[in-house]
Each structure stands twice: as structure tokens, then as C-alpha cells.
Amino acid sequence: MLVLSDAAAQRVLAMIEEEGDSSLYMRVGVKGGGCTGLSYGMGFDSTVEETDQVLEIKGVPIVVDNESAPVLQGVNIDFKENMMGGGFTIDNPNAIASCGCGASFKTATKEGTPEKC
């Protein structure tokens, strides 16, 4: 489903260690919003719902809700460091349009609800 780069996996595992709770999952999802209609969400969660899929990629425990799963099929998550700091990047082969900053997108099958910029 998802592709996690080595850099992203290492960063997430380090963040989980910093949190001091090895039971945390990295939750990845999609919700309506942003300039183009859909926005990514990433964060830590300690619970798994009945409607979640649980994955483990490169040692990282990941939870994706069933509604987001089709939109995230084939998504590549990376972590890049630069002189201004670092951050996660998401490359979604399903996106047919995205906003200028890349934070929101739409696919051929799911447009979401755009917000005014």
C-alpha cells in the first residue's frame, strides 16, 4: 500500500523513541480540505479502530483507515533534510492535481471539499 523511504522510517522510529511510548502507531490518512480538496494527515496514535488497516513497513507500525486506503495506494513517504530543517514529503501517484505547496490534492475518483485559500 504505502512506500516508506529509509530516511522516513528512521525519522519516525526516532520520533517514537523520543515520545517514550513504543506502543505508538504512525497514523496516515486523508481528509477533505485544503485548496485542492483533500489533505494528508500524519501523526501518532495509540489506538487501532475496527475500520483501520495495520501495516508494518521497515519496522514502523502504521495505521490507515479504510476510507483513506484507496487514495493512499502506492504513496511514497520520504523525509528530507535541508538547510532550513527537515520534513516529510508525500508523492502520490493517484493525484491528478495538487496545490502549489503540495499539501492538498485530488484524485480522479475522489475530489474532497476544497477550502478557500
Backbone hydrogen bonds, N-H to C=O, Kabsch-Sander energy under -0.5 kcal/mol:
donor,donor_aa,acceptor,acceptor_aa,energy
3,V,75,V,-3.1
5,S,3,V,-0.5
5,S,77,I,-2.6
9,A,5,S,-2.6
10,Q,6,D,-2.7
11,R,7,A,-2.1
12,V,8,A,-2.7
13,L,9,A,-2.5
14,A,10,Q,-2.1
15,M,11,R,-2.3
16,I,12,V,-2.5
17,E,13,L,-2.1
18,E,14,A,-2.3
19,E,15,M,-1.9
20,G,16,I,-1.0
20,G,17,E,-0.6
21,D,16,I,-1.2
24,L,21,D,-1.6
25,Y,45,D,-3.2
26,M,61,P,-3.0
27,R,25,Y,-0.7
27,R,43,G,-3.6
28,V,26,M,-0.5
28,V,63,V,-2.4
29,G,41,G,-2.4
31,K,39,S,-2.4
33,G,37,G,-2.3
37,G,33,G,-0.8
38,L,105,F,-1.6
39,S,31,K,-3.2
40,Y,103,A,-1.0
41,G,29,G,-2.4
43,G,27,R,-1.7
45,D,25,Y,-2.1
52,D,49,E,-1.7
53,Q,64,V,-3.3
55,L,53,Q,-0.5
55,L,62,I,-3.1
57,I,60,V,-2.1
60,V,57,I,-2.1
62,I,55,L,-3.0
62,I,60,V,-0.5
63,V,26,M,-2.3
64,V,53,Q,-2.4
65,D,28,V,-0.5
66,N,51,T,-3.2
68,S,65,D,-0.7
69,A,65,D,-1.7
71,V,68,S,-0.6
72,L,68,S,-1.6
73,Q,70,P,-0.8
74,G,1,M,-3.5
75,V,72,L,-2.2
76,N,91,D,-2.7
77,I,3,V,-3.2
77,I,75,V,-0.5
78,D,76,N,-0.5
78,D,89,T,-2.5
80,K,87,G,-2.7
82,N,85,G,-4.1
85,G,82,N,-1.9
87,G,80,K,-2.1
89,T,78,D,-2.7
91,D,76,N,-2.6
92,N,90,I,-0.6
95,A,92,N,-1.4
96,I,106,K,-2.7
97,A,106,K,-1.3
99,C,104,S,-1.9
102,G,99,C,-1.0
105,F,38,L,-2.1
106,K,97,A,-1.9
107,T,110,K,-2.9
108,A,94,N,-0.6
113,T,37,G,-1.5
115,E,34,G,-2.9
